[in-house]
Amino acid sequence: MRAELVPPEAWRVDPARWLGGVLCQDLRAPDGTLLLPKGHRLERADDVLLEAASAAPLHLIFLGPSDVDEDTAAERLAARVAGMGLTITRPVESQVNCRATARGLLRVDAEALAALNSHPGVTVFTLPDAMPVDRGRAVAGVKITALGIPEDELAAAEASAGAGPLPLVDVLPFQPLRVGVVVCEGLTAQRRARFEDALRLKVGWLGGSVAGVEYPGERHLVDGRSLAGAAAGVDLLLVAGVASTDPLDPPWLALLAAGAEEVRRGLPAHPGSSYWVVRLGGCDVVGVASCGMFSRRTVLDVLLCRRFAGGELDRPFLASLGHGGLLARELAHRFPDYGRDGEATPEDS
């Protein structure tokens, strides 16, 4: 690949000086009208447009037999970058986008992405890892910074993109999970309606269903048998209205007595730092301090996205919540767009 600056007195009289060259900048008429865009490979038929162009030097790149043009290179690299749940678009201004084929949770191997972008001439950029995305959302872009790239450099970048055990970028589709709920505090009919509306909105957006909502009353009325029954047949059980800072809280003791395995008590995130997670008979159980949290965006939304995307609510994941765990307004990308205007943000809680 070689670059050449061809002055007007040369390209106007000698087509061989520009034939096959790739424009490094837009070709314009004296009045500013676009004649040919940057990246266009000049052909014999372009001589008429060249005659009409401003008398300025042509900035050209000539690709050799071992070079790959930017569109082809971007398409090839995108094919190695994109994993499950993604489709690749045609190049637009030499950029190829990867779009989600279904609603799900974006997974980005940030370390592998940084390694890929260390290759010369390669730029791959994505939305943040663990972001819930809807169908059709562009989650990654792939572009070659020059108008072409040597085949060996492109091949090295392709090898880097496919070197890991998992794709560099993919979208994990949400699964149709069943969610059970036990509310351990007294609620008025109006608060129950608001609570269940918010709950079904969130679970429905994720593609799941609410198997049932039980209102046994105050916390001291909850026993291990009823909680084990609520956990049976569902993938996730939410126990709302618990006193999570109290080690003698009846729902907590009842779950442990029923054989639940403690995963973590207290989460490194706010709002939601006082939540807890246990495992009971194959069902994840999340303790939520107040029903009011269901009308706001808290760490529960992050847990729901993770679980619905097939991830485990295990100790390593829960410990990792600290990075970005201050769930302020600036971190709105971590939450699904439930489609409800005016929903409270973390700063409102």
C-alpha positions, 0 to 999 in steps of 0.5 A: 500500500502506497500513498501519493499526492498527485498535482492537478497538472499531472492528473488532468493530463495523465489518467495513469497517475490516478487510475485505481487510486483510493481517495483519501478525502472527498472530491468536490467541485469549486462550488463545494458540491460533492463529486466523489466521497472519500474511500472511492476507488477511481475508475476510468469513468470518473475522468468527467468528474475529475475534470469538474473538480477543484484544481487541488492535489489528489491525495490517493492510496494505491492498494497492493495485491496483499492489501484489503480495502477498508469495507472488506476488512471491517466485514471480516473483522466484525465476523470474528468479533460478533458472537451469539445474538448479533447480526452484522450490517453492511458497511456505512462510511466504512463502519460495520455495526453489530446489532442485537437480534433479540432482547438480552444482556450484552457481554463484552470481554473488555480485556480481549477488546483492549488486546484487539484494539492494540493492533495497528489500524483496527478500531472496535468499540462497544456499549458497556458490558452487562448492559441490557439491550433491546432487539435491533440495538447497535452494540458494537462498531468495527472500523479500519482507520485507514483506507486499507490494511495489509492482509497479514495485519488483518489476519493477526487482528482476526486471530486476536479476536477469536483467541478467547474461549468466548466471543469478544461480544455477544448478547445473552438472550433473556429466558422466560423465567418464573418469578415468585414473590412473598411480601413480608409486610402489611400493604394497603390495597393501593400499595399492593396494586402499585407494587404488583404493577411495577413488578410485572412491568419489570419481569415482563420486559425481561420475558418472564412471568410472575407465578404468584404474589403471596401476602402472609402479613408481618415477618413473624408470620412467615415460616420455612415451609411456606417459603420452601413452597413458594420457591418450588416450581419457580426460578427466582423467589423475591422475599420483600419487606425483610429486615435484612440487617437483623440476623434474627429476622424471621424470614431469614431464620426460616429460610436457613431452617428450611435448608437454604444455603447463604450466598451473600448477606449485604451487597456492594451496591447502593441502593440495595446494599442491605439485600441478601441472596440465598439458594434454596432447592435450586431456586435463587432467593433474594431478600429485598428490604422494602416493597418500595424498592420495586418502583425504583431502580436498584441493584435488584434490577441488575440482579434480575438482568443477570439471572434472566440472561442465564447468569448465576447469582454466585459469590464472585458475581455479587462481589463484583457489583462494587465496581459501578455499584454506586447506582447514580443517575449517570449509570442509567445504562445498567438498567432496562428501559422498561418503557415507563416515563417518570420512573424513579431513578436511584437518586430518588430512593 
